[in-house]
Amino acid sequence: KITASNGKKLQKKKEKIRMCGIIGIASNKFVSTNIINSLKKLEYRGYDSAGLATLDNNIIKEKKCSGRVDQLEKILFKSPASGNLGIGHVRWATHGIPNEVNAHPHSSEIVSVVHNGIIENSNELKIQLEKKGKKFKSQTDTEVITILLSDELKNKEPLDAVYDTLKKLKGSFALGIIFKNFNNIIIGARRGSPLAVGYSKNENYLGSDSYALKSMTNKISYLDDGDICVLTKDSVDFYDAKKNKVNKKVLILSDDKNVANKGDYKNFMSKEIFEQPITARNCINEYIDKSRDEINFYNFPIQPKSINKVVLIGCGTAYHSCLVAKYWFEEFTTLNVEADIASEFRYRNLKFNKDNLYLFVSQSGETADTSAALDLCKKNGVKTCSIVNVVESSIARNSDWVLPIHAGPEIGVASTKAFIGQMLLLYMLCLKIAALRNDIDSQDYQKKIKNLKKLPEILEECLRSEDKIQLVARDFLDSKGSMFLGRGCSFPIALEGALKLKELSYLHAEGYPAGEMKHGPLALIENGLPVIVISPNDKYFHKTISNMQEVIARGGKILLITDSNKNVISENVRFTINLPYIEKSLSPFFSTIPLQLLAYHVALLKKCDIDKPRNLAKSVTVE
Ligand code: M6R
């Protein structure tokens, strides 16, 4: 406890933040195997502990463990959990130990609960319940729900008991619940965190997203905020926040072949890196009319000529694609443009303008900060557009206009092919807006489209830098850290290169605008420090090369990434990766590839978990 200056005792707020995965299955056959399979798919949302509970002959069977779903599977192998009804959970914790006790479900004698989200008043509720003699086993906020609900169930039917429990909770959450004495129902509830229902013959499902349900059904519905659903194997009933029965639209999911299949690759990340030419081809096929060399975007939410400013918003790698696009919009259009990190945007004192186009970029379409930034825009009545990979996602569903990148599922936590897809869509959008506003000369526009059509094959060529990159990667093993430098469009690519290396190999890396080095970071350069210089054949080329010389003079070990054949390169450059050149503005696509390969190979040499780097999750659904 800490004491405020006015003498009042404050409970130090122990946050229990989770962005977990939920699955529920009601069936006419045993469900534990399918729960395990779905949890494996949900591990992208969190993988520090896992658990499930099934119901068999009015007995709740709970199995939990710290660590991954594989571990839970081993436990089930030794001690199976029978039952035709069950719920499962994967957890991602930032506070509290990810141990077996804190893993979900949280069960009492009569009820078992899985939860995604935060119960903000859990401390107060816990104190009240403890005063009444209730005992808590875990340090989680979820157990408050279990205890409250168990009390409500003493004299109420499950649906009423759930409604009355939820009235006491503050925060945002999604829940899946089973009941000892009602052995054919699962109740799901949504307030804030997404929740979906899937339908099949003799089987119905609950899931924190459609991805978990995809292998079992392609028919799904989404709960809206405040909704509750009651599932049996043969029926699903939905109720709104006022307990009125409501109908839901059934959506048919697109069919993604080879979803979770690594093929001959060691891991998903390498598969996804090498899939990038295909990603680019699909995206180009989707949006470019090759016979007319025209970009097809319809239904613009704002007349392109009346756009005042473009505001680009995203997190992590998606934000880096926004930064690259900022340079493109400035280059090709007369528009003002800003790029913002969603977690900053959502709390700034912004002046919204209905003539601004607010563009949200997100692979998953579920990132909490990006989603909240989108909600803020909607509340302020401005037009929104989202660039997403997952078309069924919350961000896609809440935007006025959606542009899917068609990259197919990205499973590796480190974003690779989605980044190329995001940049590609932003590039096409920028060109199209420039053309519609007459900001770009029509010949230049056509030439850029022609060059863009060559992108997939040039990406293939860039991937051939892998052999050389494997040699370079060894330099990073003994280094204290590394720096990534670039100017113009190559600056965000430097940021992205550094992010990939940090995320995958746990080595310190800094991305910097090359021109900023003298203002402090140059002090970090010492003998043997790896410095990656991204210097394509653009207006910054000579300036960046001068900055590189300053680094060499101080002992930096240079990896130069360039598409220029200008002969100004020092012999002191340790390695040069020569990339193909077709057009200045396309260089970010090409220089990204060796950087992804570099991060990948350093992580491989360090034997890191490539697809699931420590402390991270694929989809960051809490702020
Ligand atoms: O799903 P999103 O694109 O919204 O995710 C945003 C970031 O969390 C994500 O790009 C993250 O930075 C990646 N793990 C980086 O590789």
Residues whose N, C-alpha, C, O or C-beta is under 5 A from the ligand:
A	BS01	M6R	C315 G316 T317 A318 V361 S362 Q363 S364 G365 T367 V413 A414 S415 K618 V620
